[in-house]
Amino acid sequence: VLLCSRMQPSKDKNTEEAEPFYRLSLPKKTSSEIINEARNVLRTLRTRRPFTPTGNQRKLFGSGSSRPPQNRPPSVFSLHASSFDLAESRPVSGVRLSPLDHKPVLVASAKDEDSSICLPKPPADDAEVRKLSSARARFFRRTSQGSFLSAKMVPPAQNEEKLDSEEPAMMNNLCRSTNNCLAEQRSYTPFNDESRQLICNQRMSRLEDSLKGTAGKFLFQLRGESDQMKKPDTSSAWPRSPGWKKRVTGSEDETRINELEEEEIFWHIKILPILHELEEVEDNIENLCLACTKLYQALNEGNMLGKRFKRRSVLLKLLYKLVDVDSDPLCLKLAKIILAMKVDGKSLLGVCKLAFKICRNEKNDYIIQNDRLLDCLLEVLRTEDLQKNSEALLYCMGAIKFMSGNAVLLNEMVNKGAAEMLLQLMKQINKVKENDTYFSNLGHLLVQLTATLRNLADLPPARCQLVCNGAVSELCVALEQRMNDTDACTYIVRIFSKLSSYSDFCAALADCSRCYVLFLALLNKHQKQQDLVIRIIFILGNLTEKNNQAREQFFKERGSVNTLISLFQTYHELDLNAQKRYHERGREDKNHPKHPSEAEDVLIKLIRVLANLSIHPSVGAALAAAHRIVELLVTVLECKSVDDCEELVINAATTINNLSYYKMKSSAVQDKKLHIAEMLLKLLMSNNMDGVVEAVRVFGNLSQYHEICDFIMQKKIYKFMIALLDAKNQDVCFSACGVLLNLTVDKNKRALLMEEGGIGKLVDCLQDFGPADWQLACLICKTLWNYSENITSAASCFGEDTNTLLVLLTSLLDEEVALDYSLDTDLRDYHKLYWEREFKPVAEKLLDRIQSHQSCLPAATITPF
């Protein structure tokens, strides 16, 4: 109820009849006007977001997971070469492949970029071809037995001097190696007619001549390429010649022959030396890592990443064997290469587990930052089939979740659009219904995905991506489908908990009418799941803090109030039982449990929802009539001390204050007003100023009842109210002045202002806060008006403060003096509105009354307004 209202017109125009200012004005007002005028009588509450501790260990599912260990994928496992598919991704014989985007061209020298390189003539007889094919077979057998490279593939001269030997020796080896690989290619190349065979023979012959004529220049150029492989983006060691397009305008088969020929040359010249290096330094982790880096760059340079590389399966076997070295830095390099090779099936699962294993160790975050593993993992999420590779995606998503725990990697994810990508993946998961065989497995994936989104939600760009891409509706769909999956529900609710603290997302969530039904269903289903309940209650508190429509919509949902009451009772009992066990154990005060406890924290958030709901006029009236709610709030004041649990007690007092605003016969607050006053007295006498202010506010509303006014006088509470006028705080003075205003309605209680120096304190408040707070100034003038109703002499009524009050009122009624025109337009208009509508009418009447009683003459007749 309003602490004050306008004076009512008198029935007798010839007499001055002063009406008490606390009474309600007759004209009806809108809810917004009532709330605006009843400043600090109705207030919403804010509270801290529930705390989520960071897990000590990185796991797929935390220690608090609702999933039994036997029903969830493991976070710890062993990985070996056998974990991969050694025969994976071999091209099918006879299948025509599409041309590569990038076709490296062999160049003799920098000055001769336009010269075309042709193929040497292959061996004439079939016996030599079979001999070369046999050597290739020995190479594969050797690699499958554990050695990276066969010594027989490298001539003795090259074994002695390696790749950096003198040019003649290297050139001889190069030519032999090239002839072997081309002969091998010839055996694998299908020809359907003599013309194609003739074309191939001619190109081989030209390449052989070219290699012999430019050996020195080419090898000199080759030696400087190691420095160019440091970055994948550097200019290729195989620049295209202007005549390239002309050479590939023939048949598709001829184009493919060109590609295979150049791939073979690139393999022998650029890849094989690195593989030799891997073999030579297999006991040195640092050198192995360096060689893997060079290998990735060389493969990228030769366009050999992906599935279309002829020797892909051979290379993958070598990489899989290196996994057994069991070094995280090396495995990081291997995972990046293997993922770039676009493996699938068992190998995809193995490499995702490898990435998961690396990211599980927080100490590896630094080396992960310096590599581009994140790009590869995001590519897996973007391209792989959701149902076919659900387990691989699970570990891939788990690795990304671990990365999101690192601030640097988290920002990198946001910059790469990970939030939008994960939301798209969630949409795919939401399309799989509960009766589908993949539904359960995708639930494991959804937990990892939502845990990552929860971390991304901390960053503004990610929040913007989520809001703009309809995250609210998709999260609600997931919540509805996974109602029985506590883990998934908890992570989704954590996302809402974070995002609902921001006005844009909170508005979007409030507009999703389905969310209220879902939240109520979760609260009823998981009533004792504290970490889930507290976050849902926190979200509801955010929704109802500023949105009047959300207050009404939630209240109208079936069983909403009963659910809140049930939760209140459940957690109040849990709290009482915890306190009882504590006292039975006889603990000393210094070992008193930390507050707020889990049960208390739920009650804090729950009471906040009730306080925010009560702002809506019809909802507030209904809650004020709910006796069980008022009883529970009063019980909190009975059982709790503000020193032990400050926020809980103050929230309870604020909610009672909001409910006491609604004056009606069915009000439960009115029925229990004396008992409430007794409970508030304990809070009023505490050393907690916030608690004192809340208690004063409640007394401001309750003091409209005669029983409460008598209680205030009996308990000497009025002295405390007068003392609060010295608090030098606008809100404190406003509330205290409201109580004093209501007390002065009773003629027998007006003298209390003079007894305790109240007049002087009111004048001081008017002087200190008047120009800055016209509502408070109006309230002070109304109190003085009620106090001076039976005035006979201004001096006897206001004492030594009379002249100060006269000067002050005269000054404050001067618009040019009272209103600060240096303020911006909006603020000045706001001040002027309250000065004209609230302060000026009362102050003018009070000034006239004082001036007319400065002598002993009767007061002039004043027409009440």
C-alpha positions in Angstrom: 0.0 0.0 0.0 1.3 3.5 -0.7 2.9 5.2 2.2 1.3 8.5 1.2 -1.3 9.9 -1.1 -2.8 13.3 -2.0 -5.1 15.2 0.4 -8.7 14.6 -0.3 -11.1 17.6 -0.9 -12.9 18.9 2.2 -16.7 18.7 2.4 -16.9 22.1 4.1 -15.3 24.8 2.1 -15.3 27.2 5.1 -13.2 25.0 7.3 -9.8 23.5 6.9 -10.1 19.7 7.4 -6.7 18.0 7.1 -6.9 14.4 5.8 -4.1 11.9 6.6 -1.7 11.5 3.7 -1.5 7.7 3.9 -4.9 7.1 2.5 -5.4 5.8 -1.0 -6.4 8.4 -3.6 -9.7 7.8 -5.3 -8.7 7.9 -8.9 -7.5 4.5 -10.3 -4.0 4.3 -11.5 -2.1 2.0 -13.8 0.2 -0.6 -12.4 3.2 1.3 -13.8 2.1 4.5 -12.0 1.6 2.7 -8.8 5.0 1.1 -8.9 6.6 4.4 -9.8 5.0 6.2 -7.0 5.6 3.5 -4.4 9.3 3.8 -4.8 11.2 1.1 -2.9 8.0 -0.4 -1.6 7.9 -3.1 -4.3 11.4 -4.2 -5.3 12.8 -7.0 -7.4 15.7 -9.0 -6.1 19.0 -10.0 -7.6 21.3 -12.7 -6.5 24.6 -14.4 -7.5 24.6 -17.0 -10.2 25.0 -20.6 -8.8 28.7 -21.5 -8.6 29.9 -24.4 -10.7 33.3 -25.7 -9.5 35.8 -26.8 -12.1 36.5 -30.5 -12.2 39.9 -31.6 -10.9 40.3 -34.0 -13.8 39.3 -33.9 -17.4 36.8 -36.6 -18.1 34.1 -37.3 -20.6 31.6 -37.3 -17.7 32.4 -35.7 -14.3 32.3 -37.4 -11.0 28.8 -36.2 -10.4 27.4 -37.8 -13.5 24.1 -39.6 -13.3 25.4 -42.2 -15.8 26.6 -45.5 -14.2 30.2 -46.3 -15.2 29.2 -49.4 -17.1 26.7 -47.4 -19.2 29.1 -44.7 -20.5 32.1 -44.6 -22.7 35.5 -44.7 -20.9 37.6 -41.6 -20.4 40.8 -43.7 -20.0 42.0 -46.3 -22.6 45.1 -47.5 -24.2 46.0 -46.8 -27.8 48.3 -48.7 -30.1 48.9 -49.2 -33.8 46.3 -51.9 -33.7 43.7 -49.4 -32.7 43.7 -48.2 -36.3 42.6 -49.8 -39.5 45.9 -50.7 -41.3 44.1 -51.6 -44.5 42.0 -48.4 -44.5 41.2 -46.3 -47.6 42.9 -48.1 -50.4 41.7 -46.9 -53.8 39.6 -49.5 -55.7 41.3 -50.8 -58.8 39.8 -49.7 -62.0 37.8 -46.8 -60.5 38.4 -43.5 -62.2 39.4 -40.7 -59.8 38.6 -37.0 -60.2 41.5 -34.7 -61.0 43.4 -33.1 -58.1 42.9 -29.4 -57.6 46.6 -28.8 -57.3 49.0 -30.5 -59.7 52.7 -29.9 -58.8 55.0 -29.4 -61.8 58.7 -30.2 -61.8 60.8 -27.2 -62.8 64.4 -27.4 -63.8 65.4 -24.0 -62.5 64.1 -20.7 -61.5 65.0 -19.2 -64.9 63.3 -22.0 -66.8 59.9 -22.1 -65.2 58.2 -22.4 -68.6 60.0 -25.5 -69.7 57.8 -28.6 -69.6 59.0 -31.8 -68.0 58.2 -35.0 -69.9 58.3 -38.6 -68.8 61.3 -40.8 -69.6 60.8 -43.9 -71.7 59.9 -46.9 -69.6 61.9 -50.2 -69.7 61.2 -52.1 -72.9 60.8 -55.6 -71.7 58.3 -57.0 -69.3 61.0 -58.7 -67.2 62.4 -55.4 -66.1 58.9 -54.2 -65.2 58.3 -57.3 -63.1 61.6 -56.7 -61.4 60.7 -53.2 -60.4 57.2 -54.3 -59.3 58.9 -56.9 -57.1 61.0 -54.2 -55.5 57.9 -52.3 -54.7 56.3 -55.3 -53.1 59.4 -55.8 -50.9 59.0 -52.2 -49.8 55.5 -52.8 -48.6 56.4 -56.0 -46.9 59.2 -54.3 -45.1 57.1 -51.4 -43.9 54.4 -53.8 -42.6 57.0 -55.6 -40.5 57.9 -52.4 -38.6 60.7 -50.7 -40.5 59.7 -47.4 -42.1 61.8 -47.8 -45.3 63.5 -50.6 -47.1 67.2 -50.2 -47.6 66.8 -51.9 -51.0 64.8 -48.9 -52.2 67.8 -46.6 -51.6 70.9 -47.5 -53.6 74.2 -48.2 -51.7 75.6 -44.8 -52.7 72.6 -43.0 -51.2 72.8 -45.1 -48.1 76.4 -43.9 -47.5 75.9 -40.2 -48.4 72.2 -39.8 -47.8 70.2 -37.1 -49.6 72.7 -34.4 -49.0 75.6 -36.2 -50.8 77.3 -34.8 -53.9 75.1 -34.1 -56.9 76.2 -36.8 -59.3 75.5 -39.6 -56.8 72.2 -38.2 -55.9 71.2 -37.7 -59.5 72.0 -41.3 -60.4 69.9 -42.5 -57.5 67.1 -40.0 -58.4 67.0 -41.2 -62.0 66.9 -44.9 -60.9 64.2 -44.2 -58.4 62.2 -42.2 -60.9 62.5 -44.9 -63.5 61.4 -47.5 -61.0 58.4 -45.6 -59.9 57.4 -44.7 -63.5 57.7 -48.3 -64.5 55.6 -49.3 -61.6 53.1 -46.7 -62.6 53.0 -48.1 -66.1 52.1 -51.5 -64.7 49.2 -49.9 -62.8 47.9 -47.7 -65.6 45.2 -49.2 -67.8 45.4 -48.6 -71.5 42.6 -49.4 -73.8 44.2 -48.7 -77.1 47.7 -48.2 -78.8 47.4 -44.5 -79.0 47.3 -44.1 -75.2 50.3 -46.4 -74.9 52.2 -44.3 -77.4 51.4 -41.1 -75.6 52.7 -42.5 -72.3 55.9 -43.8 -73.9 56.6 -40.4 -75.6 56.1 -38.5 -72.3 58.3 -40.9 -70.4 61.1 -40.5 -72.9 60.9 -36.6 -72.8 61.0 -36.6 -68.9 64.1 -38.9 -68.9 65.9 -36.6 -71.3 64.9 -33.5 -69.3 66.1 -35.0 -66.0 69.5 -35.9 -67.5 69.9 -32.4 -69.0 69.0 -30.4 -65.9 70.3 -32.6 -63.0 72.7 -30.1 -61.5 70.2 -27.1 -61.6 67.4 -29.2 -60.2 69.3 -30.7 -57.3 70.7 -27.3 -56.4 67.1 -26.1 -56.2 66.0 -29.1 -54.2 68.5 -28.5 -51.5 67.0 -25.2 -50.6 63.4 -26.5 -50.3 63.7 -27.6 -46.6 63.4 -23.9 -45.5 60.4 -23.4 -47.7 58.5 -26.2 -46.0 58.2 -24.4 -42.7 54.8 -23.0 -43.6 52.1 -24.7 -45.7 51.3 -21.3 -47.3 54.7 -20.7 -48.8 55.1 -20.7 -52.5 55.2 -24.2 -53.9 58.5 -26.0 -54.8 56.6 -27.1 -57.9 55.5 -24.0 -59.7 53.1 -24.4 -62.5 54.3 -23.4 -66.0 52.2 -21.3 -68.3 51.9 -24.2 -70.6 50.3 -26.5 -68.0 46.7 -26.0 -69.0 47.6 -26.7 -72.6 49.1 -30.0 -71.6 46.0 -31.2 -69.7 43.4 -30.3 -72.3 43.5 -33.8 -73.7 41.6 -36.8 -72.6 40.7 -37.4 -69.0 42.9 -40.5 -68.9 45.9 -38.5 -70.1 45.2 -35.9 -67.4 45.1 -38.6 -64.7 48.4 -40.0 -66.1 50.0 -36.6 -65.6 48.8 -36.4 -62.0 50.0 -39.9 -61.1 53.4 -39.3 -62.7 54.0 -36.0 -60.8 52.7 -37.5 -57.6 55.3 -40.3 -57.9 58.1 -37.8 -58.5 57.0 -35.7 -55.6 56.8 -38.7 -53.4 60.3 -39.8 -54.1 61.9 -36.4 -54.0 60.0 -34.7 -51.2 58.3 -37.4 -49.0 60.8 -40.3 -49.0 63.7 -38.2 -47.5 61.4 -37.2 -44.6 60.5 -40.9 -44.1 64.2 -41.8 -44.0 64.6 -39.1 -41.4 61.8 -40.6 -39.3 63.6 -44.0 -39.5 66.9 -42.5 -38.5 65.6 -40.5 -35.5 63.0 -42.8 -34.2 64.5 -42.7 -30.7 64.6 -38.9 -30.5 61.2 -37.4 -29.7 62.1 -33.9 -30.6 63.5 -34.9 -34.0 60.5 -37.1 -34.7 58.2 -34.2 -34.0 60.2 -32.0 -36.3 60.1 -34.6 -39.0 56.4 -34.9 -38.6 56.0 -31.2 -39.0 58.0 -31.3 -42.2 56.0 -34.2 -43.4 52.7 -32.4 -42.9 54.0 -29.4 -44.8 55.3 -31.5 -47.6 52.0 -33.4 -48.0 50.1 -30.1 -48.0 52.5 -28.7 -50.5 52.1 -31.7 -52.8 48.3 -31.7 -52.4 48.6 -35.2 -50.9 46.3 -34.6 -47.9 42.9 -36.2 -48.1 41.8 -39.5 -49.6 43.1 -39.2 -53.2 46.8 -39.8 -52.5 47.9 -43.1 -54.1 50.4 -44.1 -51.4 48.1 -42.9 -48.6 47.6 -46.4 -47.0 51.4 -47.0 -46.9 52.0 -43.6 -45.2 49.1 -44.1 -42.8 50.6 -47.5 -41.7 53.9 -45.8 -40.9 52.1 -43.1 -38.9 50.0 -45.6 -37.0 53.2 -47.4 -35.9 54.6 -44.2 -34.4 51.6 -44.0 -32.0 53.3 -46.8 -30.0 56.1 -44.3 -29.1 53.5 -42.8 -26.6 54.6 -39.2 -26.6 52.0 -36.5 -26.4 53.9 -34.0 -28.5 54.5 -36.6 -31.1 51.0 -37.9 -31.0 49.7 -34.4 -31.5 51.7 -34.2 -34.7 50.5 -37.6 -35.8 46.9 -36.8 -35.0 47.0 -33.7 -37.1 48.4 -35.6 -40.1 46.1 -38.5 -39.8 43.0 -36.3 -39.5 44.2 -34.3 -42.5 44.3 -37.6 -44.4 40.5 -37.9 -44.0 40.5 -41.4 -42.4 37.2 -43.0 -41.5 35.8 -46.0 -39.7 38.1 -47.6 -37.1 41.0 -45.2 -37.9 38.8 -42.1 -37.4 37.8 -43.5 -34.0 41.4 -44.2 -33.2 42.6 -40.7 -34.1 39.8 -39.0 -32.2 40.7 -41.0 -29.2 44.3 -40.0 -29.7 43.3 -36.3 -29.8 41.1 -36.9 -26.7 44.0 -38.4 -24.9 46.3 -35.5 -25.7 43.7 -32.8 -24.7 42.8 -34.7 -21.5 46.2 -33.6 -20.0 45.9 -29.9 -19.1 49.7 -29.6 -19.4 49.4 -30.1 -23.2 47.3 -27.0 -23.6 50.4 -25.0 -24.5 51.5 -27.3 -27.3 48.0 -27.5 -28.6 47.8 -23.7 -28.8 50.8 -23.7 -31.1 49.4 -26.3 -33.5 46.2 -26.4 -35.5 44.6 -29.5 -34.1 41.4 -27.5 -33.3 40.9 -26.9 -37.1 41.1 -30.6 -37.8 38.7 -31.5 -35.0 36.2 -28.9 -36.1 36.4 -30.2 -39.6 35.5 -33.7 -38.3 32.4 -32.3 -36.6 31.5 -30.4 -39.8 31.8 -33.3 -42.3 31.5 -36.7 -40.6 28.2 -38.6 -40.5 26.5 -38.2 -37.2 25.1 -41.7 -36.8 27.8 -43.7 -38.6 30.6 -42.2 -36.6 28.9 -41.3 -33.3 31.6 -42.8 -31.1 34.4 -41.0 -33.0 32.5 -37.7 -32.8 32.0 -38.3 -29.1 35.7 -38.3 -28.4 36.3 -35.5 -30.9 33.7 -33.4 -29.1 35.3 -34.4 -25.7 38.7 -33.2 -26.9 37.1 -29.8 -28.0 35.4 -29.6 -24.6 38.7 -30.0 -22.9 40.2 -27.3 -25.1 37.3 -24.9 -24.2 38.6 -25.0 -20.6 41.6 -23.0 -21.8 41.1 -19.2 -22.3 43.3 -19.0 -25.3 41.8 -21.9 -27.1 38.3 -20.8 -26.1 38.8 -17.5 -27.8 40.2 -19.3 -30.9 37.0 -21.4 -31.0 34.8 -18.3 -30.9 36.8 -16.7 -33.7 36.4 -19.9 -35.8 32.6 -19.8 -35.4 32.5 -22.9 -33.1 29.3 -21.8 -31.3 27.3 -21.7 -34.6 28.8 -25.0 -35.7 27.9 -26.7 -32.4 24.4 -25.4 -32.6 24.1 -26.9 -36.1 25.3 -30.2 -34.7 22.7 -30.0 -32.0 20.0 -29.5 -34.6 21.1 -32.7 -36.2 21.0 -34.5 -32.9 17.5 -33.1 -32.1 16.2 -34.7 -35.3 17.0 -38.2 -33.9 13.9 -39.3 -32.0 13.8 -41.4 -28.8 12.8 -44.6 -30.6 15.8 -44.5 -32.8 18.7 -46.9 -32.1 21.2 -44.0 -32.1 19.3 -41.9 -29.6 21.2 -43.2 -26.5 24.7 -42.8 -28.0 23.9 -39.4 -29.3 23.0 -38.4 -25.7 26.6 -39.0 -24.7 27.6 -36.7 -27.5 25.1 -34.1 -26.5 26.5 -33.9 -23.0 30.0 -33.0 -24.4 28.5 -30.5 -26.8 26.4 -28.7 -24.2 29.3 -28.7 -21.8 31.4 -26.9 -24.5 28.6 -24.4 -25.2 28.4 -23.6 -21.5 32.1 -22.5 -21.7 31.6 -20.6 -24.9 28.6 -18.7 -23.3 31.1 -16.7 -21.3 32.3 -14.7 -24.3 30.1 -12.0 -25.9 30.8 -13.0 -29.6 29.6 -16.5 -28.8 26.5 -15.3 -27.1 25.7 -13.2 -30.1 26.1 -16.2 -32.4 23.9 -18.3 -30.2 21.1 -15.6 -30.0 21.2 -14.9 -33.7 21.0 -18.6 -34.7 18.1 -19.6 -32.6 19.9 -21.3 -29.7 16.9 -20.8 -27.3 14.5 -23.0 -29.4 17.1 -25.7 -30.1 18.1 -25.9 -26.4 14.5 -26.2 -25.4 13.9 -29.0 -27.9 17.0 -30.8 -26.6 15.7 -30.3 -23.0 12.3 -31.7 -23.9 13.7 -34.7 -25.6 16.3 -35.5 -22.9 14.1 -35.0 -19.9 15.3 -38.3 -18.5 19.0 -37.6 -19.0 20.0 -35.7 -15.9 23.5 -34.9 -17.3 22.2 -33.4 -20.5 19.5 -31.5 -18.7 22.0 -30.1 -16.2 24.4 -28.8 -18.9 21.5 -27.2 -20.9 20.2 -25.6 -17.7 23.7 -24.3 -17.0 23.8 -22.7 -20.4 20.5 -21.0 -19.7 21.7 -20.0 -16.3 24.7 -18.1 -17.8 22.9 -16.6 -20.8 19.7 -15.5 -18.9 21.9 -13.1 -17.0 22.1 -11.0 -20.2 19.1 -9.0 -21.2 19.0 -9.9 -24.9 19.1 -13.7 -24.3 16.7 -13.3 -21.3 14.2 -11.5 -23.6 14.5 -14.3 -26.2 14.0 -17.0 -23.6 11.0 -15.1 -22.1 9.4 -15.1 -25.5 9.7 -18.9 -25.8 6.5 -19.9 -24.0 7.5 -23.5 -24.0 10.3 -22.9 -21.6 8.1 -22.4 -18.6 6.4 -25.8 -19.0 9.8 -27.4 -19.4 11.2 -25.8 -16.3 8.2 -26.8 -14.2 8.4 -30.3 -15.5 12.1 -30.5 -14.6 11.5 -29.1 -11.1 8.8 -31.7 -10.5 10.8 -34.6 -11.9 14.2 -33.7 -10.3 13.0 -32.0 -7.1 15.9 -33.1 -5.0 18.6 -32.7 -7.7 20.0 -29.5 -6.0 22.4 -28.5 -8.8 19.6 -28.7 -11.4 16.9 -27.1 -9.2 18.9 -24.1 -8.1 19.8 -23.2 -11.7 16.2 -23.5 -13.0 15.1 -21.3 -10.1 17.9 -18.8 -10.9 16.7 -18.7 -14.5 13.1 -18.1 -13.4 14.3 -15.3 -11.2 16.1 -13.6 -14.1 13.0 -14.0 -16.4 10.7 -12.4 -13.8 13.1 -9.6 -12.7 12.2 -7.1 -15.5 9.6 -8.7 -17.6 6.0 -8.3 -16.5 4.7 -10.6 -19.2 7.0 -13.4 -18.0 5.7 -13.0 -14.5 2.1 -13.4 -15.7 2.9 -16.2 -18.1 4.8 -18.3 -15.5 2.1 -17.7 -12.9 -0.6 -18.9 -15.3 1.2 -22.2 -16.0 -0.7 -25.0 -14.4 0.7 -25.9 -11.0 3.4 -23.2 -11.0 2.6 -21.8 -7.5 2.2 -25.3 -6.0 5.5 -26.4 -7.5 7.2 -23.4 -5.8 5.5 -24.1 -2.5 6.5 -27.8 -2.7 10.2 -26.8 -3.4 10.1 -24.3 -0.5 8.8 -27.0 1.9 11.3 -29.6 0.6 14.4 -27.4 1.0 13.3 -25.8 4.2 13.0 -29.2 5.7 16.4 -30.3 4.4 17.9 -27.1 5.9 16.2 -27.8 9.3 17.4 -31.4 9.3 20.9 -30.3 8.5 20.9 -27.8 11.3 19.5 -30.4 13.7 22.2 -32.9 12.9 24.8 -30.1 13.4 23.5 -29.3 16.8 23.2 -32.9 17.8 26.9 -33.4 17.1 27.6 -30.5 19.5 30.0 -28.6 17.2 31.6 -25.4 18.4 30.6 -22.1 16.9 34.0 -21.8 15.1 33.2 -25.0 13.2 29.7 -23.8 12.2 28.9 -24.9 8.7 29.5 -22.4 5.9 26.6 -20.4 4.8 24.7 -20.4 2.6 24.4 -24.2 2.5 23.0 -25.9 -0.6 19.5 -25.9 0.8 19.7 -22.3 1.9 21.0 -21.3 -1.6 17.9 -22.9 -3.2 15.7 -21.0 -0.7 17.5 -17.7 -1.5 16.8 -18.1 -5.3 13.3 -19.4 -4.7 12.3 -16.5 -2.5 13.7 -14.1 -5.1 11.3 -15.6 -7.7 8.4 -14.9 -5.3 9.5 -11.4 -4.8 9.8 -10.7 -8.5 6.5 -12.3 -9.3 4.8 -10.1 -6.7 5.6 -7.0 -8.8 2.8 -7.9 -11.1 -0.5 -6.5 -9.6 -2.7 -9.5 -10.1 0.0 -12.1 -9.4 1.2 -10.2 -6.3 -2.3 -10.0 -4.9 -2.8 -13.8 -5.5 0.5 -14.5 -3.7 -0.3 -12.2 -0.8 -3.5 -14.3 -0.3 -1.5 -17.6 -0.4 -1.3 -18.4 3.3 1.3 -21.2 2.9 3.7 -18.9 1.1 3.4 -16.2 3.8 3.8 -18.9 6.5 7.0 -20.2 5.0 8.4 -16.7 4.6 7.7 -15.9 8.3 9.2 -19.3 9.3 12.5 -18.2 7.6 12.5 -15.1 9.8 11.8 -17.2 12.8 14.5 -19.8 12.2 17.3 -17.8 10.7 19.5 -15.0 11.9 20.7 -12.3 9.6 24.2 -12.8 11.0 24.2 -16.5 9.9 22.5 -16.2 6.5 22.2 -12.6 5.5 20.8 -12.9 1.9 18.2 -15.5 2.9 16.7 -13.4 5.7 16.8 -10.1 3.8 15.2 -11.7 0.7 12.4 -13.1 3.0 11.8 -9.6 4.5 11.8 -8.0 1.0 9.2 -10.5 -0.3 7.0 -9.9 2.8 7.3 -6.2 2.1 6.2 -6.6 -1.5 3.2 -8.8 -0.4 2.3 -6.3 2.3 1.8 -3.7 -0.4 -1.5 -5.4 -1.4 -4.1 -4.3 1.1 -7.2 -6.6 0.9 -9.3 -8.7 3.1 -7.9 -12.0 1.9 -4.3 -10.9 2.6 -2.4 -13.5 4.6 0.1 -10.7 5.5 -2.7 -8.8 7.2 -3.7 -11.8 9.2 -0.2 -12.3 10.5 0.8 -8.7 10.8 1.6 -8.7 14.5 3.6 -11.8 14.3 5.5 -10.4 11.4 6.2 -7.2 13.3 7.6 -9.3 16.2 9.9 -11.1 13.8 11.0 -7.9 12.1 11.9 -6.4 15.5 14.7 -8.9 15.7 16.0 -7.8 12.3 15.5 -4.2 13.1 17.8 -4.5 16.2 20.6 -6.3 14.3 23.9 -4.7 13.2 23.1 -5.4 9.6 22.1 -2.1 7.9 20.6 -3.8 4.9 18.5 -5.9 7.2 17.5 -2.8 9.1 16.4 -1.0 6.0 14.2 -4.0 4.9 12.6 -4.2 8.3 11.8 -0.4 8.2 10.3 -0.8 4.7 7.9 -3.5 6.0 7.0 -1.4 9.0 6.3 1.4 6.5 3.5 -0.6 4.9 2.2 -2.4 8.1 2.1 0.9 10.1 -1.1 1.8 8.2 -2.8 -0.6 10.6 -3.6 0.8 14.1 -2.4 -2.4 15.8 1.1 -2.0 14.3 1.2 1.7 15.2 0.4 0.7 18.8 3.1 -2.0 18.6 5.7 0.6 17.4 4.9 2.9 20.3 4.9 0.1 22.8 8.3 -1.3 21.7 9.7 2.3 21.3 10.4 1.6 17.6 9.5 5.2 16.7 12.7 6.3 18.5 14.7 4.1 16.2 12.9 5.6 13.2 13.8 9.1 14.2 17.4 8.1 14.8 17.5 6.7 11.2 16.8 10.2 9.9 20.5 10.9 10.7 21.6 8.0 8.5 22.5 10.4 5.6 21.1 7.8 3.2 18.1 8.7 1.0 16.5 5.3 1.0 16.9 4.9 4.7 15.4 8.3 5.4 12.6 7.6 2.9 11.5 4.4 4.7 11.8 5.9 8.2 9.9 9.0 7.2 7.1 6.7 5.8 6.7 5.1 9.2 6.7 8.5 11.0 4.1 9.8 8.5 1.7 7.0 9.3 2.3 7.4 13.0 1.3 11.1 12.8 -2.1 10.2 11.5 -3.0 9.4 15.1 -3.3 12.7 17.0 -2.2 11.0 20.2 1.2 10.0 18.6 2.2 13.3 17.0 4.1 14.7 20.0 6.7 12.0 19.6 8.4 14.0 16.8 9.1 16.9 19.2 10.2 14.6 22.0 13.0 12.9 20.1 14.1 16.0 18.1 12.3 14.6 15.1 11.3 18.0 13.6 14.9 19.2 13.4 16.0 15.9 11.8 13.2 16.1 9.2 14.2 19.7 8.3 17.8 18.5 8.0 16.7 15.7 5.6 14.7 18.2 3.6 17.8 20.4 3.3 20.2 17.6 2.5 18.1 15.6 0.0 15.3 17.9 -1.2 16.7 19.2 -4.4 17.9 15.7 -5.4 14.9 13.6 -4.3 11.5 15.3 -4.6 9.6 12.2 -3.6 11.5 12.2 -0.2 10.9 16.0 0.1 7.2 15.5 -0.5 7.1 12.7 2.1 8.8 15.0 4.7 6.3 17.8 4.0 3.4 15.4 4.4 4.7 14.3 7.7 5.1 17.9 8.9 1.6 18.6 7.6 0.0 15.8 9.6 2.0 16.8 12.6 0.9 20.5 12.5 -2.8 19.8 12.0 -3.8 21.4 15.3 -1.3 24.2 15.1 -1.9 27.4 17.1 1.5 29.0 16.8 4.3 28.2 14.4 6.9 28.8 17.0 5.3 26.4 19.5 4.7 23.8 16.9 8.1 23.8 15.1 10.2 25.4 17.8 13.6 26.7 16.8 13.4 25.1 13.4 10.5 27.4 12.3 12.6 30.0 10.5 14.9 27.5 8.9 11.8 25.6 7.6 10.3 28.8 6.2 13.4 29.8 4.4 13.9 26.3 3.1 10.4 25.9 1.8 10.5 29.3 0.1 13.7 28.4 -1.6 12.6 25.0 -2.7 9.4 26.4 -4.2 11.4 28.8 -6.4 11.6 26.8 -9.7 14.8 28.6 -10.8 16.5 27.8 -7.5 15.1 24.4 -6.9 15.6 22.8 -10.4 19.1 22.3 -11.7 19.1 23.3 -15.3 22.6 22.1 -15.8 21.3 18.6 -16.0 20.6 16.9 -19.3 17.1 17.3 -20.7 15.7 13.9 -19.7 16.9 14.1 -16.1 15.7 17.7 -15.7 12.2 16.8 -17.0 12.1 13.9 -14.6 13.0 16.2 -11.7 10.5 18.8 -12.8 7.7 16.3 -13.1 8.1 15.2 -9.5 8.7 18.7 -8.3 5.4 19.9 -9.8 3.3 16.9 -9.2 4.5 15.6 -5.8 6.4 18.3 -3.9 5.0 21.7 -4.9 1.3 21.2 -3.9 2.1 19.9 -0.4 5.0 22.4 0.2 2.9 25.4 -0.8 0.1 24.4 1.7 2.6 23.8 4.4 4.3 27.1 3.8 1.0 28.9 3.9 0.1 27.2 7.2 3.3 28.2 8.9 3.2 31.8 7.6 -0.4 32.2 8.8 0.5 31.1 12.3 3.6 33.2 12.8 1.5 35.3 15.2 -1.2 34.2 17.6 -4.0 35.2 15.1 -6.2 32.3 13.9 -5.1 30.6 10.7 -6.6 31.8 7.5 -9.1 29.5 5.8 -7.3 27.4 3.2 -9.2 25.3 0.6 -7.8 21.8 0.8 -6.6 20.2 -2.4 
